[in-house]
Amino acid sequence: MQAIGQSVPAGSSISPQQVAEIVAQACPAKEYRDKKVLLIVPDATRTAPVGLLFKTLFEQIGETTKAMDVLIALGTHQGMSEAAICERLEITEAEHLGKYSKVKFFNHEWDNPAALRRVGVISKEDIRELSSGLFEMEVGVDVNKLVFEYDQIIIVGPVFPHEVVGFSGGNKYLFPGVGGPEILNFFHWLGAVVTNPMIIGNKWTPVRKVVDRAGALVTVPKKCFCMVVAPNKDLVGLYAGTPETAWDAASEVSKLHHICYKDKPFHTVLSCAPAMYDELWTGGKCMYKLEPVVADGGELIIYAPHITEVCIAHGKTIIEIGYHCRDYFLKQWDKFKDYPWGVIAHSTHVRGIGKFENGVEHCRVKVTLATGIPEEICKKINMGYRDPKTINKEDFANREDEGILLVPKAGEMLYHLKKQPKWAGGE
């Protein structure tokens, strides 16, 4: 299925009527009579009009289908309450009991083996090819077994530059969205070994190749709606097709709207986490997307007074291993290889580029947490600490000429230098 859809220039927006026309073209109601449909949508950590797509799809096929349910693609994030899912879908709880009463909600359970089904194994030969020779190992692929109870999967989600896969969207809402830990841990560590600056904002990364290969093992018919959302929340791109074709088209639009180029690096960056990031596990995006514009020896401050947890699901492991650069782990692999690779990958992404020589770690930049996480925990996890009460965001505003950058809502826009340094893949 070739992608259908459209994009509009910055300052414009795709209207609800235009969304309805794309949905009607992609999903003719007659094709869904008595079919069971499962919508896979992201949790609240992605900015997108998911509710608009949900309600438009329901108007188009909801009455025709035998079932039209929703599975939240959590990856390893925390589950959502019914109220939170309604908010994500932009409906009230009363509407869920009324107009949308046929729609059942499910949270993905990545850590519950009973909720998963193995769909195949990617051979070590294929992994060698897909990873450009970085790894040679078999990787089992598990997915939420709920998908096999439906006649059609419809993936709905936004596309942004992404630290692990290059650009989010498409099959990424299956893996890690509703996938099992083995494939998740593998490709997160693969991305970390390649490094965030070499991955983020690039389309055909080794990780994207692995994710698409895993997606091909899920044989339930799949359609995908990929959205591109401008920083002002306007819907500027919408494409429908297979997970591969819709993502391919939308990621080209994302390149135009989600990458901000700067002439020179900054010695100080205040990266402000929005409320949708409620732990450092997701708030780390405020580092991922800004690392490329921090000068050597500079400081990036993650400002998030509302964040009080490192990570509910993985906090114990993170506190045990700390935040370190990639080479800290690679050069001590026997010590760390039995920890979850996805957690190690997160550690390296938040800490950034660095070296580990003669038993000493040298990170390129300083990362400081101005959050609700106590100072003693920050020190334990190898991060800087600053009391958020000492920070006035206005003190950082309009000072780019001085080498100081304020990012009021960090985590989705990628910042790049016009001329990339060697450590980030430049000449």
N, C-alpha and C positions, 0 to 999 in steps of 0.2 A: 504494500500500500504506500504510494508516494504521499509525502506530506502535503496537506492542504492548509491554508491559513494566510495570515498577513502580518505585516509589521507597519508601524507608523513612525514618523520622526519624533524626536524629543519635543515635548510641549503639546503633543497630540495624544489621543487615547483611543483605543479600540472600544467602541460602544457596546452596551449590552445587546443591542439588536444585531450588531456584527458578530458578537460571540454566538448568539443563537443561530445565525446563519451558518457559521462554521460547524457548530455542533450538529445541526440538522444534516449538513452535507456528509459529515463523518459518521454519523450514527442514525441512519434512516430507521424510523420507528418500526417499520414492518419487519426488519431484520432481528428485532429483539422480542418478538411475541413469545411469551411463555419461557423466555430465557432467564437464567440466573446470572446476574451481573455483580461483580465485586469491584468497587472503586477503591483504589489504593491512593491515599493522599498523605502529605507530610504532616508532621506535628506543628506546633505553633512557633518553631524556631526558624521558619522561612516566611518571608514577606510575600504574600500573593493573594489575589482574590479567589481563594479556593471556594468560598461560598458561592460566588457568582457562577463558577463552573458547575458546582454540585447542583445548584438549583436549576440551572439551564438544562443540564443533563436529565434531571428528574422530570422537568416539564416535557422534555423530548421523548424519553423512553420509560419514565417511572411507572406510568399506568399500564404500559404494555408488558413490562417484564414480570416474571414470576417472583423475582426477588431483586432488590437493588440495595446492597449493603456496603458498608464502609469499613475498610481496614486501615488503621493508622500506621504509616511506615515510620516506626520509631528508630530503626537501627538499634542502638543500645541505649537510647534515651528512656526516660521514665514514662510510664503509662499515663494516659490522659483520662480524667473523669468524664462522665457523660456531659456535665455542664461545659467543660473545656472543649469537648468535641463539638458540641452545638455551637460554641463561640467560633471555633475554627471553620465550621460550615456556614456561619453567619445566619443561624436560625435560633429561635428561642427553644427552651425545653418544652414549652407548651406546644410549639409547632411540631416538635419531634413526636409528641404524643398524639397530635392531630394529623395535619396534612402529610407528615413524613413518618407516620407510625409504622409503615412497612419496612423502614430502613433500620437495620440492626448495625450497631457499632461494635467494632473489635479493635483491641490493641494488639500489636505484634508482641510475641513473647520470644525474644531471641535466646534467652537463657533457659528455656523450658524444652528439653529434648522431645517431650511428648507432643509439643505443638509444631514440630518440624518434620519434614520428609526429605530424604535424600533423593535428589534428582539426577545425580551423576558424579563423576570424578573427572577433573581436568588432569590429564596425564602429565608426567614430569617432562616429557618431550614438548608438549604444548606449552607448559609453563615456561620452559626454557625459551621457546620462540616468542611467546607473548611478552615476556619480561626482558627481552633483548639480552638474554644470557645471564641476568642477575641471579636467577633462582632456577633450580632444577629439582622439583619435588612434586608429588601428587597432592592435589588439593580437593577435598570433598566439598560438594555443593549441596547445602540444605536450604529449604525454603519453607515458609509457613504453609503447613498442609491444608489450611483453609482454602487456598487458591484452587485446589482440585475439586472443591465442591461447587464450582461455578462454571458456566459455559463461556464466560467472557470476563477478562480482566480489563479494566480501564484505569490507566494511571493518569493522575492529575497532579501537576506540580510545576514549580518554577525552575528556571535555569539561571544559575549564577556561576561566576568563577569559583572553583573549589580546590582546596589545598591537597586533597588526596587523589582526585580523579581528573582534575583539570577544569572541567565545567560540570556542574551537577545536572540532574535531570535524566530522563529516559530510563534505562535499565538500572540506574542507581537507586531508583525507588523500589526495586526488587532486591538489589544487593548494594548496600547493606540494609535498605529499608525494611524488607520483610525476610531477610536471609538469616542463616545460622552463623555461629561464631567462627567456624573454621575458615570459610571463604572470606569473611569479614576481616579476621585478624591477618590473614595472608596479604590481601591487597592493600590494607592500610599500611602494613610494614613495607610492602613494595614501594608505595608512594613515599614513605619516609626515607627509604634508602636512596631513591632518586633525588629527594629533597623537595620541600614545598616550593622554593623559588623556581625550580626547574619544571614543576608540574602545573602550578596554579596559572590559569589563563591560557593554557595550551589544550588543544582539542584531542589529538590522537596520541594520548599518553599510554604507556604500558598498562596502567591501571584501567583506563577506559576499555582497552582491548580485553582484559580479564573480565571486567564487569559485563561486557557484551557477550563474551563466550559463556559466562554463567547464565545470563539471561536467555540464551538460546536453548538451554536445557529445560527451561520452564515451557512446556509444550501447550499449555492452555492458551487459546487465542488471546492476543494482547492488542489493545489500542492505547494510544498515549496522547494526552494533551499537554504540550509544553508551553508554559507562559514565560514571558519576559516582562519584568516589572521595573519601571524606572525608579530612581531614588525618591521621586515625589509620589510614588505608589500608582502612577498611571500604568495601565496595561498597554504596553507598546508592541508586544508581539504575542501571537497565539498560533500554534501549529499543531495539527492533528495528523497522526499516521502510526506507523509502528514505533516502538520505543527508540529505534535507531534513527529512522528518518525524521521524526518530529524533533528529536534532540539535535540532530545535525543542523536543521534549519534554524531552530531557536538559539543555538549556541552562537551562530553567526551574528544574530541580533544582539545577544548578550555582550559580545565583544564591543559593540558600538556604544552601549549604555552603561556598562558596569566596570569599565577600566578608566581610571583617572591618571593621566600622565603628568609628572612633575619634572621640572628642569634639573633640580639639584636635590640631593638627600638632605634630611633634617636631623639635627643633633638631638632634638627632643620632640616626641610625638605623644600627645594626649589622646588616647583612643577610647572613646566613651561607649560602653556597652549598653544597648537598649534593654528594656525590661524583659524582652522575649528570651534573652539568655539569662537563665536563673541559676547557673552554676558555672564554674570555670571550664568544665568540659565543653560547653558551647560558647562561653565567653572568650575562649581561646581564639575564636575567629578574629577577634580584635587585634591579635598579633599576626595571624596568618596573612591577612589582607593588607597589612601595613609594613611588614618586614622589608619588602623590597625598597622602600624609600627611607629607611632609617640608616643614617651614616654609620660607618665603622666606628665603634666606640660610643655610639649614641645610646639614648635611653628611650624605650617605649613604655609608657605608663598605661596600664589597663585600668580605666576609671569606672568602677561599678560598685557603689556603696551598697546596692541591693543584693550583691552576690555574697553569700555567707558560707557556701559549700564548695569544696574542690570538685567533687562529683559524688552523687549518691550511689550510683551503681559501681563505680571503680575507684572511689576515693581511698580505700584502704591500700590498694595496690599503688596508686600514685604517691601517697604519702610514704610508702615503703621505698619506692625507687627514685622519687623526685623528678624534677624537670631538668633534662640534659640534652646536649646536642647529639646528633646521630652517632658521631664517632666515639662518644663516651660509651655507648652500648655496643657498637660493632667491635671495638677493640677489647671489650670484656664480655664477649658474647656467651661464653660458657657460664658466666655468672647470671646472665639475664635471659637466656633463650627459653626458659620455661615459664616466664611471665607471659600474660596475654600480649601478643604482638600488636594488637590494636591500641592497647594502652601505652606501650612503649612508643608507638608512632605518634600518638597524641602528645606525649612528653616532648618529643623532638620538635614537633611543629610549634609548640608554644615557646620553647626555649630558643629555637632558631639555629642558624648556621654557626658552626664552631669546630674546634679541633680538640683532640685529646692526645697529648704528647707527654711521654715520660711520667705518666700517672697524674697529669695536671690538665684540667679542662680550661679551654680558652674560648669563650663564646664571643661572637662578633659584636653583639649589642647587649645592653642591660635591659632586663624585663622586670618592671616593678608593678606590684599589685596594689592598687589603691581601692580596696574592696572591703567587705565585711569579714574577710578571712583574717584571723588573728596573726599578729606579727610572728609569734613562735612557730605557727604552721608554715608561714611563708618562708622562714629561714630553713625549716626542716625539708621543704620541697625545693630548695635551691632557687628561690625567687626573691627579688627585692620587695621591700614593704614601704608603704607610705600611708599615713592616716588620711583617709579620703576627706576628712574635715578640714585638712590643711590646703585643699585644692579649690580654687575658684576658677571655673572654666573660662571666665572672661579674661583672666590673666594670660591665657594661651591664645586668645583670639587675635586674628589679623596681624600675625607676627611671622609670616612665612619668610619675609625678607631677612629675618633674624635667625632663620633655621629652626623655627618652632612651628609645628603643625597641630592644629586642633581638628579632630574629626568627631563631630557631635553625635553621629550615629554610625558606629563602626560595625564591621562584620560581614557586609554583603558587597560593598564596593571594593574592588581591587585597586591598589595604588602601585603604579610602576614609574620608574624613571624613563625618560625618553631615550636615554642612552644607558643600557643595562651594564652593570659591572660584571667582571668575569665570574664572580661567585654566584651570580644570578643567571648565568648563561650568555652574557654579553661577549663581545669581542675583546 
